[in-house]
Amino acid sequence: MVVGGHNLGKILAKQLGITFYDKELITLVAGETNFSEDFISENEQKLPNSLLYQMIMQDYEAPLNKSMSYDDALFVAQSRIIRRIASEKPCIIVGRCADYILKDRPNTINVFLYANMEFKINRVINEYGVSSDKALETIKQTDKNRKEHYFHYTGQEWGYSRNYNITFDTSTIPISNIADFIKGIYTEKIPE
């Protein structure tokens, strides 16, 4: 949310001519569950557990364990979609533990972006319209949620550099420079 993963993903996707997935995963879930994108977007955090579970259980590849929590079932369903789209064609996926889900996949470049707090506060105020008195709290809560989610599903520390191929400080390196650097790695590592 705060350091530029979405922006970087969009720039790289355009430069490399490959598909970008962030919120676009909502479209995939909608296509596989017969719910509209608007409905999922507006309700993905508010769906009653039984409805969310019903959506997840429509994954055809293999039935999910009915004793699984709704969050776990959602993670499994989303993981299946991430693995499937990554196996079909080159793509960029932002967040959603994709680095962990695709860790054993060849020709994958896992990137982590971070920034100092002053930069994050300025960005969340200017780009997301969060009031200055709520910015720090919003960032801390978002980072806490990401850290807990990542640890729960991967057993690893969110942001720990060894979990990624490369990390960048977006408070000191512009997103456009990071995009150029990753594009260079991509063209070297993944020949056409």
VMD Tcl script that draws the C-alpha trace (Angstrom):
set ca {
  {0.00 0.00 0.00}
  {2.60 2.49 0.97}
  {5.86 1.89 -0.84}
  {4.86 1.41 -4.47}
  {4.37 -2.27 -5.30}
  {1.27 -1.61 -7.36}
  {2.93 1.24 -9.26}
  {6.07 -0.79 -9.89}
  {4.04 -3.76 -11.09}
  {2.08 -1.66 -13.57}
  {5.24 -0.02 -14.95}
  {7.04 -3.34 -15.35}
  {4.05 -5.04 -16.93}
  {3.82 -2.27 -19.51}
  {7.58 -2.25 -20.21}
  {7.78 -6.04 -20.51}
  {4.44 -6.55 -22.24}
  {3.22 -9.07 -19.68}
  {0.08 -9.36 -17.57}
  {-0.19 -7.57 -14.23}
  {-2.18 -8.97 -11.29}
  {-3.03 -7.13 -8.11}
  {-6.68 -6.25 -7.72}
  {-7.08 -8.08 -11.05}
  {-7.23 -11.29 -9.05}
  {-10.74 -10.16 -8.09}
  {-11.67 -10.55 -11.76}
  {-10.38 -14.11 -11.75}
  {-12.24 -14.98 -8.57}
  {-15.40 -13.44 -10.03}
  {-15.02 -15.49 -13.21}
  {-14.70 -18.70 -11.27}
  {-17.44 -18.06 -8.72}
  {-20.20 -16.39 -10.78}
  {-20.19 -13.33 -8.51}
  {-19.69 -9.91 -10.07}
  {-16.40 -8.07 -9.66}
  {-18.25 -5.18 -8.04}
  {-19.84 -7.50 -5.54}
  {-16.53 -9.12 -4.62}
  {-14.69 -5.80 -4.50}
  {-17.32 -4.23 -2.26}
  {-17.82 -7.26 -0.03}
  {-14.61 -9.31 0.02}
  {-13.84 -8.18 3.56}
  {-17.48 -8.27 4.68}
  {-18.88 -11.49 3.25}
  {-20.65 -13.75 5.72}
  {-18.46 -16.76 6.36}
  {-20.90 -19.20 4.76}
  {-21.05 -17.17 1.53}
  {-17.26 -16.74 1.37}
  {-16.79 -20.43 1.99}
  {-19.31 -21.26 -0.75}
  {-17.32 -19.08 -3.18}
  {-14.07 -20.80 -2.26}
  {-15.53 -24.29 -2.48}
  {-16.36 -23.74 -6.15}
  {-12.69 -24.34 -7.00}
  {-12.77 -27.45 -9.20}
  {-9.17 -28.64 -8.89}
  {-9.62 -30.46 -5.60}
  {-12.05 -30.15 -2.75}
  {-10.90 -28.13 0.20}
  {-11.02 -29.68 3.63}
  {-14.35 -28.69 5.17}
  {-12.70 -28.32 8.58}
  {-10.45 -25.58 7.19}
  {-11.08 -22.02 8.38}
  {-12.56 -19.60 5.88}
  {-9.32 -17.60 5.79}
  {-7.32 -20.76 5.13}
  {-9.73 -21.91 2.43}
  {-9.48 -18.48 0.78}
  {-5.68 -18.64 0.90}
  {-5.70 -22.11 -0.69}
  {-8.11 -21.01 -3.42}
  {-6.11 -17.85 -4.13}
  {-2.88 -19.89 -4.15}
  {-4.33 -22.18 -6.79}
  {-5.20 -19.21 -8.98}
  {-1.73 -17.69 -8.53}
  {0.00 -20.97 -9.43}
  {-2.27 -21.45 -12.42}
  {-1.77 -18.00 -13.92}
  {2.00 -18.20 -13.32}
  {2.11 -21.53 -15.16}
  {0.15 -20.19 -18.13}
  {2.29 -17.17 -19.04}
  {4.77 -14.63 -17.70}
  {3.10 -12.27 -15.26}
  {3.58 -9.87 -12.38}
  {1.72 -10.57 -9.15}
  {1.71 -8.04 -6.32}
  {1.51 -9.31 -2.75}
  {-0.75 -12.15 -1.63}
  {2.27 -14.25 -0.53}
  {3.00 -14.93 -4.20}
  {6.73 -15.01 -3.47}
  {6.14 -17.97 -1.15}
  {3.51 -19.66 -3.31}
  {5.83 -19.54 -6.34}
  {9.14 -20.02 -4.47}
  {10.01 -23.31 -6.17}
  {9.02 -22.13 -9.62}
  {11.94 -21.48 -11.98}
  {12.22 -18.12 -13.71}
  {10.58 -16.25 -10.86}
  {11.91 -12.97 -9.52}
  {10.70 -12.10 -6.03}
  {10.96 -8.43 -5.10}
  {10.24 -6.66 -1.81}
  {9.84 -2.90 -1.53}
  {10.25 -0.95 1.69}
  {10.70 2.68 2.73}
  {11.41 4.78 5.79}
  {8.44 5.96 7.83}
  {8.63 9.60 6.77}
  {8.38 8.60 3.11}
  {5.53 6.19 3.83}
  {3.59 8.84 5.74}
  {3.99 11.40 2.94}
  {2.97 8.85 0.32}
  {-0.11 7.62 2.16}
  {-1.26 11.22 2.67}
  {-0.56 12.38 -0.90}
  {-1.48 9.30 -2.92}
  {-4.21 7.69 -0.80}
  {-5.76 10.79 0.75}
  {-5.35 9.58 4.33}
  {-5.42 12.46 6.78}
  {-2.10 13.35 8.40}
  {-3.41 12.48 11.87}
  {-4.39 8.96 10.71}
  {-1.43 8.22 8.41}
  {0.94 6.67 10.96}
  {-1.81 4.55 12.49}
  {-2.94 3.38 9.04}
  {0.59 2.39 8.03}
  {1.30 0.57 11.29}
  {-1.98 -1.37 11.07}
  {-1.45 -2.27 7.41}
  {2.12 -3.45 8.07}
  {0.99 -5.41 11.16}
  {-1.75 -7.13 9.16}
  {0.65 -7.99 6.34}
  {3.26 -9.30 8.76}
  {0.75 -11.51 10.59}
  {-0.85 -12.79 7.38}
  {2.50 -13.56 5.80}
  {3.79 -15.36 8.88}
  {0.57 -17.34 9.32}
  {0.69 -18.71 5.78}
  {4.42 -18.96 5.17}
  {6.01 -19.38 8.61}
  {8.45 -16.69 7.51}
  {9.05 -13.05 8.35}
  {7.42 -10.53 6.00}
  {10.10 -8.27 4.54}
  {13.05 -10.48 5.53}
  {15.49 -9.99 2.66}
  {16.43 -13.66 2.30}
  {12.84 -14.49 1.33}
  {13.25 -12.44 -1.85}
  {15.68 -12.24 -4.73}
  {16.05 -8.52 -4.25}
  {14.74 -5.69 -2.06}
  {14.61 -1.95 -2.72}
  {14.23 1.13 -0.53}
  {11.71 3.25 -2.42}
  {12.47 6.25 -0.23}
  {15.93 6.45 -1.83}
  {15.49 4.80 -5.24}
  {12.76 6.05 -7.59}
  {10.24 3.46 -8.81}
  {11.24 4.14 -12.43}
  {14.88 3.21 -11.65}
  {13.76 0.08 -9.81}
  {11.62 -0.87 -12.82}
  {14.59 -0.44 -15.17}
  {16.79 -2.57 -12.92}
  {14.25 -5.39 -12.62}
  {13.58 -5.24 -16.36}
  {17.29 -5.85 -16.89}
  {17.26 -8.84 -14.55}
  {14.13 -10.21 -16.20}
  {15.52 -10.00 -19.72}
  {18.74 -11.72 -18.60}
  {17.07 -14.42 -16.49}
  {14.05 -15.16 -18.65}
  {15.02 -15.18 -22.32}
  {12.17 -14.91 -24.81}
}
mol new
graphics top color blue
foreach p $ca { graphics top sphere $p radius 0.5 }
foreach p [lrange $ca 0 end-1] q [lrange $ca 1 end] { graphics top cylinder $p $q radius 0.2 }
display resetview
